[in-house]
Amino acid sequence: MKGPVRTVAPQRRWLRALAVSAVVLLCGCLAFLGGFAAFSTHVARLATPAEPRDADAIIVLTGGEKRLDAAFDLLRSGKGQRLLISGVNPSARVVDLQQATGGDPDLFACCVDIDRAALDTIGNAEESAKWVTSHAYGSVIVVTNNYHMPRSLLELKRLIGDTDLLPYPVVNTRLDGGEWVTNRDALRVLLTEYAKYLAAVVRGAFPRLGSQQAGMVEVTAPASAEMVQ
């Protein structure tokens, strides 16, 4: 009788460990999916302000459709005194930016600064923080696409939390009716961004991870997904 007992006990422990692991995995998956649903619903409900508040300055994070146009419209309307374009390709010329936005050369000369150092959202936040601090701005309008706004604000608040950050989400396609659930491109972009947002949260909780990610270049969403940005 003693022989079978010795065999059954380890089997029970193994089955118990397997069951616990399955429950933990299931709970983790449910938490991830629940968080993703909440994140996507929040992004889908973000709307471009009809009457944005005035601020000391404007920051636009490059990478998405219509961001620059929105930022220059704000600058021309006097919503901010100065504009920082963060994340400009080092090979892009000022004249190219002027043509792309229909910008006035005098406006560029007086009121536009260009950041070519940032390679990703972390870099955008770091370079933007330097710019805000150097000018002692107390309030800044942040222009980026709706799906990118939560992570952008998260990164910026870590560095310039005392600055009043006013989100100005650019919405190319309305998804506030729940269309993102059946839109394959929207799901891909939102899922990718949600994963990046979670990574940013973890990196904030464990700062040492930030140094490991500092040299990593962020992969941008496919061009076909720009419709939901």
Protein Blocks (a to p, Z undefined) as FASTA:
>chain_A
ZZmmmmmmmmmmmmmmmmmmmmmmmmmmmmmmmmmmmmmmmmmmpccdfbdcddfbdcdd
ehiehklmmmmmmmmnopafbdcdehiafklcfklmmmmnopafklmmmmpccdfkbmbf
klmmmmmmmmmmmnopabdcddddfklmmmmmmmmmmmmmmbccddddddfbdcknopmm
mmmklmmmmmmmmmmmmmmmmmmmmmmlmmmmmmpccddddfklmmmZZ
